[in-house]
């Protein structure tokens, strides 16, 4: 049975964000055609499709009709450099905490705020506030205990990254995992091409992620991990992993209910996520796919 990933809230959000994404000088017939194509893509999407997969199809329409493609390179460089400047102080805070591994995952949760796809604006002041309160983020003890147990017995870990800047905090978390679980072979997966402000190989090299883990591209420029649209290399890495850590809402939307041993780490940045997990907006989360699947079947 195919998992259901598309829902009314996702459709409303897709329409709100994409239906007017055309150039100001576009002629009325073009605008009409564009809107019809967007509506058709959404209407024809299977219930198993995650929002990032649908958005990718809409981006294709924008490029074909208008040559429309926003360049996030300057934004990515800015946030990568910002987080690199903050990295020494964050590492110090992590190292001085009672449980450095737990502190590192809390900071990794905060990093998911740097998302120009889920939010209309990423406010640097708000980001700094969230970082200052990172160690107060609640972490589900049951899921956390299960994750540590799985890391202790696994031989291979795959870390699915999400956004620029955020991957600096991923790097810190991966470093802590390596210290506690030296037996693990670790591999990080970045996007296979530019999409929004998501991290690519260029960002991994710029932030030093390549220094703490082997890094590969997903083979796809989609803001998520669609198993049937990634490279053979990325698919093999995920298949061989004993534990998968997956960052961000986009990866969750495309992978949820897949039944693999995936631990999702993200921040609830939209109403749908906040309501689903019954937490306030901008709450950090650690959840396990298999556990969610069991709960959804009850």
GIURPE-V924944 format. One line per field, one symbol per residue. psi: psi as a letter, one per 20 degrees, with the letter a starting at -180 (. if undefined). A space follows every 10 residues. Layout:
psi=???
This chain:
psi=ppqohprhhg gggggghhhj mqqhjpqghg gggggggghg gghipqiipq ghhghghhhh ggghhikoop ojghgggghg hghhhigghg hggghirhnh gghhhghhgh hihmojghqh pophghghgh hhjgiipppo hghgggghgh hhiqhpppoo rerqghighg ggghghghgh miippppqpr qirppckqpa hghgghijhi iiqpprqijp lqlanohjjr rhggghgghi phppppqqhg hghiiqkiir mpoporpojr hggghgjlrq qkpqqoqpgh gggghhi.
